[in-house]
Every structure is written in C-alpha cells, then in structure tokens.
C-alpha cells in the first residue's frame, strides 16, 4: 500500500519526467508485491493486483494522461471490479468519468456518473465531481434525462 501512496504522491509535482518516472517505478514495485502476494484482498487492506490497477488509472489521470488512464481502466477485468465494494467501484468510476470526459467520450462519462450515483450516491456529490457534471452538461450536445436529473441532484442547474 505504501508504494501506491508513493505513486500518487509522486504526481504532486506535475507531469515532469521525474514525476512520471517515480510514479511508474512505485506502481511497478506495487505490482511486483501484488504478484508475489497472490489473489486480490489476500490481506485486510484490500491490496492486490486490482487495487494496483485502480491506482494506475488514478495516477495516469493525475499526470494529465487521460487517454492512458482510459486504456488502463479498460484492462481491469470486469469480474475484478464487480468484486470490489460499492464505494470503491464508485470512486473508480468517478476517475474513469473524468478521464472519459477529457478524451471527448462524454456520453460514456455521463453513463459512468449515472452508475456512480446508483452505486454510492454520496460519491457524485463530492466537490471534485460537481465540476465534471457541470462540464458534461455544457459539452454533451443533447444531455440525457439521467444526466440532467443527476445534475439537479448535485445542485447544478440543468
């Protein structure tokens, strides 16, 4: 888990070559430990290969590489995601929605946010999520009824 925290921490310096290299190194170290440990959730921390992959998506987005974040997210096995708790899946979907919005996959981003609210409604009301909802309302040519009503529940005028 410390390697994952260190990978996220490395992103605080922006997208410098040193930050990218440090984050990649820490993610690689975490992946090695997860591989040696065996299956997901083999300990009480929930540490495992899936958690490393979730952090990879987050780290890539923090390093302003939304395309790589989307691709990394697509490599996570659906069954592994389904095995996670609702809040953890929801947080991952928020990260995914942000990456999708930045890569102009706005309908997919909207769908992800609607799924977040279904899984864990409190997650879409976090301060970091509201701007994503607001941006999607502005950028999606014809926002779905689901997105418009989600925006209203988040306090964003639809």
C-alpha positions as CSV (number, residue, x, y, z in Angstrom):
1,X,0.0,0.0,0.0
2,X,2.9,2.4,0.7
3,X,4.1,2.0,-2.9
4,X,0.6,3.0,-4.1
5,X,0.6,6.0,-1.8
6,X,4.0,7.0,-3.0
7,X,2.9,6.7,-6.6
8,X,0.0,9.1,-6.0
9,X,2.3,11.3,-4.1
10,X,4.8,11.5,-7.0
11,X,2.1,13.1,-9.1
12,X,2.1,16.2,-6.9
13,X,5.0,17.7,-8.9
14,X,3.1,17.8,-12.1
15,X,3.9,15.9,-15.3
16,X,7.6,16.3,-15.1
17,X,9.8,13.4,-16.4
18,X,10.9,12.8,-12.8
19,X,7.3,12.6,-11.5
20,X,6.3,10.2,-14.3
21,X,9.3,8.0,-13.7
22,X,8.9,8.0,-10.0
23,X,5.1,7.2,-10.2
24,X,5.8,4.4,-12.7
25,X,8.6,3.0,-10.6
26,X,6.3,2.9,-7.5
27,X,3.4,1.3,-9.4
28,X,5.8,-1.3,-10.8
29,X,7.0,-2.1,-7.3
30,X,3.4,-2.4,-6.0
31,X,2.6,-4.7,-8.9
32,X,5.5,-6.9,-8.0
33,X,4.4,-7.2,-4.4
34,X,0.8,-7.9,-5.5
35,X,2.0,-10.7,-7.8
36,X,4.0,-12.3,-5.0
37,X,1.1,-11.9,-2.6
38,X,-1.3,-13.8,-4.8
39,X,-5.0,-13.0,-5.2
40,X,-6.8,-9.8,-4.5
41,X,-7.7,-9.0,-1.0
42,X,-5.4,-11.6,0.5
43,X,-4.9,-9.3,3.4
44,X,-7.1,-6.9,5.4
45,X,-6.0,-3.8,3.4
46,X,-7.6,-5.0,0.1
47,X,-4.2,-4.7,-1.5
48,X,-3.8,-6.8,-4.7
49,X,-3.4,-6.6,-8.4
50,X,-6.8,-5.0,-8.9
51,X,-6.0,-2.2,-6.4
52,X,-2.7,-1.6,-8.2
53,X,-4.5,-1.2,-11.5
54,X,-7.1,1.1,-9.9
55,X,-4.3,3.3,-8.6
56,X,-2.6,3.2,-12.1
57,X,-5.7,4.8,-13.6
58,X,-5.8,7.5,-10.9
59,X,-2.1,8.2,-11.2
60,X,-2.2,8.5,-15.0
61,X,-5.1,10.9,-14.8
62,X,-3.3,13.0,-12.2
63,X,-0.3,13.1,-14.6
64,X,-2.7,14.6,-17.2
65,X,-2.6,11.5,-19.4
66,X,-6.4,10.8,-19.7
67,X,-6.0,8.6,-22.8
68,X,-3.6,6.3,-21.0
69,X,-5.9,6.3,-17.9
70,X,-8.9,5.2,-20.0
71,X,-6.8,2.4,-21.6
72,X,-5.5,1.3,-18.2
73,X,-9.1,1.2,-16.9
74,X,-10.2,-0.9,-19.8
75,X,-7.5,-3.5,-18.9
76,X,-9.1,-4.2,-15.5
77,X,-11.2,-7.3,-15.6
78,X,-14.9,-6.7,-15.1
79,X,-15.1,-9.5,-12.6
80,X,-12.4,-7.9,-10.5
81,X,-14.3,-4.7,-10.5
82,X,-17.5,-6.4,-9.6
83,X,-15.8,-8.0,-6.6
84,X,-15.0,-4.6,-5.1
85,X,-17.2,-2.8,-2.6
86,X,-19.7,-0.3,-3.9
87,X,-17.8,2.8,-2.7
88,X,-14.5,1.7,-4.2
89,X,-16.2,0.9,-7.6
90,X,-17.9,4.2,-7.5
91,X,-14.7,6.1,-6.8
92,X,-13.1,4.3,-9.7
93,X,-16.0,5.2,-11.9
94,X,-15.6,8.9,-11.0
95,X,-12.0,8.7,-12.0
96,X,-13.0,6.9,-15.2
97,X,-15.7,9.5,-15.9
98,X,-13.2,12.3,-15.6
99,X,-10.8,10.6,-18.0
100,X,-13.6,9.8,-20.4
101,X,-14.7,13.5,-20.4
102,X,-11.2,14.7,-21.1
103,X,-10.9,12.3,-24.0
104,X,-14.2,13.5,-25.5
105,X,-16.1,10.3,-24.7
106,X,-18.7,12.4,-23.0
107,X,-21.6,10.0,-23.4
108,X,-19.6,7.3,-21.7
109,X,-18.6,9.7,-19.0
110,X,-22.2,10.6,-18.4
111,X,-23.2,6.9,-18.2
112,X,-20.4,6.3,-15.7
113,X,-21.6,9.1,-13.4
114,X,-25.1,7.9,-13.5
115,X,-23.8,4.4,-12.5
116,X,-21.8,6.1,-9.7
117,X,-25.0,7.6,-8.3
118,X,-26.7,4.2,-8.4
119,X,-23.8,2.5,-6.6
120,X,-23.0,5.2,-4.0
121,X,-25.0,8.4,-4.3
122,X,-22.7,10.3,-1.9
123,X,-19.8,10.0,-4.3
124,X,-21.4,12.2,-7.0
125,X,-21.9,15.0,-4.5
126,X,-18.2,15.3,-3.7
127,X,-16.8,18.7,-4.6
128,X,-14.4,17.2,-7.2
129,X,-17.3,15.6,-9.1
130,X,-19.7,18.5,-9.4
131,X,-17.4,20.3,-12.0
132,X,-17.3,17.2,-14.1
133,X,-21.1,17.0,-14.1
134,X,-21.3,20.8,-14.9
135,X,-18.8,20.4,-17.8
136,X,-20.7,17.4,-19.2
137,X,-23.9,19.4,-19.3
138,X,-22.2,22.1,-21.3
139,X,-20.2,19.8,-23.6
140,X,-22.7,17.0,-24.4
141,X,-24.8,18.2,-27.3
142,X,-28.0,16.6,-26.0
143,X,-27.6,15.6,-22.4
144,X,-29.7,12.6,-21.4
145,X,-32.5,13.0,-18.9
146,X,-30.5,10.9,-16.5
147,X,-27.6,13.3,-16.7
148,X,-29.8,16.4,-16.3
149,X,-31.6,15.0,-13.3
150,X,-28.3,13.9,-11.8
151,X,-27.0,17.4,-12.3
152,X,-30.1,18.8,-10.5
153,X,-29.5,16.5,-7.6
154,X,-25.9,17.7,-7.4
155,X,-27.1,21.3,-7.3
156,X,-26.1,22.0,-10.9
157,X,-28.6,23.8,-12.9
158,X,-29.5,21.7,-15.9
